[in-house]
Amino acid sequence: MKFAELGRLYAISKTFLNYGLDELVPYEHLPMGSRLARKALFWLGNEHKDKSLPERCRLALQALGPVYIKLGQMLSTRRDLLPPEYAEQLALLQDQVEPFCGDIAVAEIERHLGAKVGQLFDNFDAKPLASASIAQVHTATLKQDGREVVIKVIRPGIDKVIKADIQLMKLLAQVLAKYAPEADRLRPVEVVEEYEKTIIDELDLMREGANAIQLRRNFEGSKELYVPEIYSDYCTHKVLVMERIYGIPVSDIAALEAQGTNMKLLAERGVETFFAQVFRDSFFHADMHPGNVFVSREHPEDPMWIGIDCGIVGTLNKEDQRYLAENFLAFFNRDYRKVAQLHLDSGWVPMDTKVEEFEFAIRAVCEPIFEKPLAQISFGHVLLNLFNTARRFNMKVQPQLVLLQKTLLYIEGLGRQLYPELDLWKTAKPFLENWMMQQVGPKAVVNAVKDKAPFWAEKLPEFPELIYDGLKQFRTQQQQLNQMQQAFQQHSRNMAKSRFWVIVGGAMLVGGAVLYGEQEGAAKVAAVLGVLACVKAYWHTAKG
């Protein structure tokens, strides 16, 4: 372990102990090694005894930086898994992280855009509108046409902090991969590498801008989701300028209810939008925590989502899409045999797994859930129980699905916060059934023809020439085949003659050897004939 990594490990331990987070696990429940380590750090103690444990959790994650802040953001949406006091504290990590100085932000903007702020913008507000784990945003208007914008600036020096944390996580993942009994199933190294790619991509605002443009195009003219416009001429890798929106934060339930928002429709549209991104577009916003999601103030009876901060997006290939859709539908239809078989077919569990046993284990987890009222069913708990069951069958973690799982938990958490009676199954099932019909039904054939039509139209004028060349090549190949067949037949005849003369020659030589003692003259004649027969056999072999 490098000195920098040891230093970061000590800093993390110090932060946890200074905020008294060791209280989360009672001392008597700690393993012996952890007890000894805690005693060895006797000089580190709780310095925030005046604050509640939930608040200390939030402050500790905030102090540790972006990697840990994002962990808190994800947990804040799981109000069905966390006590309310913890969820409320962690929710503050979504857009209320300690900001950096406005003068520093101005200097960063001018350095990366190559011009003074006053030359590009009017009404620039040095006080940030919001501050998040990796960047903060300021408001202004474009000097060119007066359009209202927000300017996103990456925190100075944050790259080094993130890279140090990632290196430490990689080191810990390698140790787990070597020593942990379930490392082969959990694949910690691959998971960390996937997470590294995600968070490093988030540091590149040019990439975020491109993601937002793609997502905006996918939902152009939609009633479900609006993505603000990106002003590419003002964007660099560290600065992003986009349209300012005036939506209501999705976490502000009181404001949404006050304007008469149709909460049921809003929650259902959140689920539909997620599945459309995953299965229709294979391009989904993978950081849908409440700080990145707003609701339009217009038409509350027909509500529209607004999504910002597209730094993290996920994609799935056709194979993963197909397996996921079939798994969801089989699960909704309680076809546990198919769920088990799909896991085997996709390679998510070893091929030597007994499908009957796996099916029975899945049924044991899922059937009691379907007996509950829909309002009491949590997909988060379902996933947790299924993963615990699959662990017994050596199911491997799929790194490409980590973002999808996280986003699905975000969406369900938001949906249940807006409308606790949200029926995730009823909302998602029609969409998935329609998508599957488009993939494997008559529509799939029509769509395939439509997709290939331009290619066929381009190649159509070449068909006569291609057919002529094909026939010409066929005739040439047929002639070559006939010649090869004749040569093979001649070779077979020569080999047959060769074998005949070998037998004759061998017989003569053996006979000569037998007669040598009694009739020397006859033996010599037989030997000479035998040699001639062998020469004749060699000639036929050479000729063949």
Disulfide bonds with the S-S distance in Angstrom:
none
